[in-house]
Amino acid sequence: MAKFFVFIILVLLLFALSYALRKRLRDKIYYFFFFFFGVLIIVAVLFELRSSKEDKSKEELILAFFQGSSLKCKDIHVSKENFNFDYGTSAFIANDKNASLKFMIFNARDCELE
């Protein structure tokens, strides 16, 4: 959500710049700026909606992991018994209980529910 607010601030600054230069700009260029800003706003909204959808699916995946469900990450079954979840990197990191899985790390977006 912070990305969206930063984008809005940048757009407002560009609007202020175009308003300040409106007498120097010709009418066609002035309308082009408004069209361009409108397209930028639409792209930002679509990007934010897609990003929030991906975040929601990742949260559901992490919740299922903590509830004991098994996940499939690159043909490996990830469960609470053999993996820990790291919030900082959003990754499943193998714990020391299983020597064959040692040093395995899977990003949460590369996993799916079984």
C-alpha positions, 0 to 999 in steps of 0.5 A: 500500500505504501508503494501506491501512496508514493506513486500518488505523490509522484503523480501529484508532483507531476500534475503540479509541474504541468500546471505550473508550465501550462502557459509554456506548454501548447494545448496538445502537449498539455492534454498529452500530459493529462492522458499520460498521468491517467494511464499511469494511475490506471497502471498503478491501480492494476499493479497494486490489485495484482500485488495484493492478490499475490500477497493474499494467496501467499498468506493463505499458503503460510497459514496452511503451513502453520496449520499443519498442511503439507506444501509442494515446493519443486517436487519436495514436500514441505511440512512443519516437521522438516521446515521452518518459515522465515518471515524476513525472506518469506522462505521455508528453510529446512531444519536439522531434523532430516539430514537429506533436506539440510540446506534446502530453502524454498521461496513461498511463492514457488510453493503450492498446496497439495 
